[in-house]
């Protein structure tokens, strides 16, 4: 295939964002001013901004703040993605009960599961979809409450949805909001899409084991009492494509299944530190994603610490920043703090 033909094919895979949306002068300026006034929108770290891209076979995004899409970090792998009048939540976990996960002894498997509306309601009140990456205690426990509070559609595997049912005292009335997915779905919503991607979970320790493994596909299990009852249940990743064409990919674990990422080419990738047991974790991931314009770290805070305070790094973020800079020097590494927003 000629270079020209390859370039054309790549352009076709990556439709341009509308110029109006991303390059409009007055609108961009107004948006940027509003964001600064609100005091929450982050610009990329100056030191982490790569050299300007050449216009070529890649779409060049406008200045940060011009996409009309807001990403707000809810701690751990919790994100709120909003555009137009739509709100999508990913792994929203705001209760953050103490588990000791990042203490030397690790998470106490007998920790009871708590979901506290008083810690959730101040931060999240609306959602059209809730995307679940896996069943673990730092991802799933607030989803039943938020599904009820928002009326959102919840996407997850059979196991994730059975765990949600098990956590909900009256799950029969929640059923119609639950949508079983398995990875491979490319779902058309009103003007935007969600791709559900087969993925795999982080593997930890010298033996490279998935913590709290297992599935509960056959039936709704007894009500989960401790964090050990919330099994992984398969791991999914997601790509959201907004009406303006901005593509955002999220990974709820520090691992991935490369064949599922072919052709995704997200503009924004939310990826995790860690991955010590994953061969060439960051270089392979960023290559599979074709070197996104923006890399936002996710799941990098010690969630024994409160969401209301600045995030406390559990020890992985600088290694991630450095690995991203080496593997993908043109990607902008944007660290968003608790409850802060970033507008690409
Ligand atoms: Zn997990």
Boltz pocket constraint, residues with backbone or C-beta under 6 A from the ligand:
constraints:
  - pocket:
      binder: B
      contacts: [[A, 134], [A, 136], [A, 201], [A, 252], [A, 253]]
      max_distance: 6.0
